[in-house]
Amino acid sequence: MKILDTSTGKEYPIEILPVESEDFNLLGKGRYFFDWRIERNQEVYKLQISGSSDILGLVSMERIPNEWRIHIRLLTVSKENKGNGKKYDKITGNLITHVAKIAVLQFGELACVSLKPKSQIAQHYIDKYNMNVTGMSLSIEVPEILDLINLYDHD
Amino acid sequence: MIEDSEYGVDSRYKSVKERESDATALMEARLIRMKNLSKDQIIRSKLLQLKLKMEEYLKNPVYDNRNYFSEFLALYVDTIYAKRSVFAKDIDIAPVSLSQVINNHREPKDDFILRLIIHSEMVFKNVCEFHNKTWYQVYFQEKICGTMSSQEKWRPEIEKHVRLSKSIKD
């Protein structure tokens, strides 16, 4: 999996790892928009360029096995990767793909990843990640989830 | 607005009621979509799941006596074929040999693994990225884990045949 340096066009391999307890001290609203310390007891992953310890994106999720679903609770990129002037692109896509891979690993053809963005930005997720709409929830399942994984998950 | 769309999402449910109502609506919609899945889409999902399981095993090896290679092989064959004998024919081996490998009554020969690698290349080509070294990696990972986790069985006998005639100082 890779992210793209928007200024040079160069791609960098990334790794997505579980957040460790000492990481939470660095994960304040200033750089990561939300107070991630509240998520301390959840399953939280961080995205880093391979070999670097700088955290560029975060996702917390909840596995709901009886619904064959993983719900994205919170997701963010670091401040410098927001908007038109962002340093790196594809951080959000890689984080959603990471959750999608866990869902397919656990639930196979029944896998589902859901999230519930504010209505103003929902359309963006529908268009970019081919998500389905159910009420206020967005979700991605087979077959779209396979396309998403194939788009982002390669060396 | 699009410019700022990807800075983040806060999807945390605010109440049990919200969570339950969303879950019900979502499940109803998904069940309808699931009914429309084609056989091909289901097979593709299962193959991707298998690939992810193999990668997970390689990333986090388990030191036990389970036969991961043959379990993954059985999953692979049963996902694609209704009858294992057809797979055996496709890779030009006797059905009984395949059965013995899957049931752990014999080790897979090199030829068997090489044919499996080529078969997997053909299958995964249009499904997802699948490294052709994966089957070998799983096979050897299982050997390493199995050997290391069963030292109490083999070590006493093997140790009788090993000595150090030249001492190495600390």
Interface residues (C-beta under 8 A of the other chain):
Chain A: F33 F34 I64 E67 R69 H71 I72 R73 L74 L75 T76 V77 K82 G83 N84 I91 T92 K101 V104 L105 G108 E109 L110 A111 C112 S114 L115 K116 P117 Q120 I121 H124 Y125 N132 T134 G135 M136 S137 S139 E141 V142 P143 L146 I149 N150 D153 H154 D155
Chain B: M1 I2 E3 D4 S5 E6 Y7 G8 V9 D10 S11 R12 Y13 D22 A23 A25 L26 M27 A29 R30 R33 M34 L37 Q41 I42 R44 S45 K46 L48 Q49 L52 K53 E56 C128 E129
